[in-house]
Amino acid sequence: MSEFEMMKVNEISLDEMGNIAGGRVKKPAAKAGCTLYLIQPGDTLIRIAKAFHTTMNAILRVNPQIKHRNLIIANTYLYIPMRAA
């Protein structure tokens, strides 16, 4: 899939200078029972899930903005569900 196709699928647009519209990544509001994680280049949902001792499906449930599990964008935020201690 091309960069353009990934941007279209994830509803990301560029301004006239080629920058992601909006300029900076905004930190989303807190969600009960979750922590925020800033996606790093090279991250995958599986690796993130393992690092937080959760599952990819649990992450997908609290992040309905993810349309395709294999397409996550670096420098955007994910909610990570936290297990009760």
ABEGO torsion letter per residue (X at the ends): XBAAAAAAAAGBBBBAAGBBBGGBBBBBBBBBGBBBBBBBBGBBAAAAAAAAGBBAAAAAAABAABABAABBBBGBBBBBBBBBX
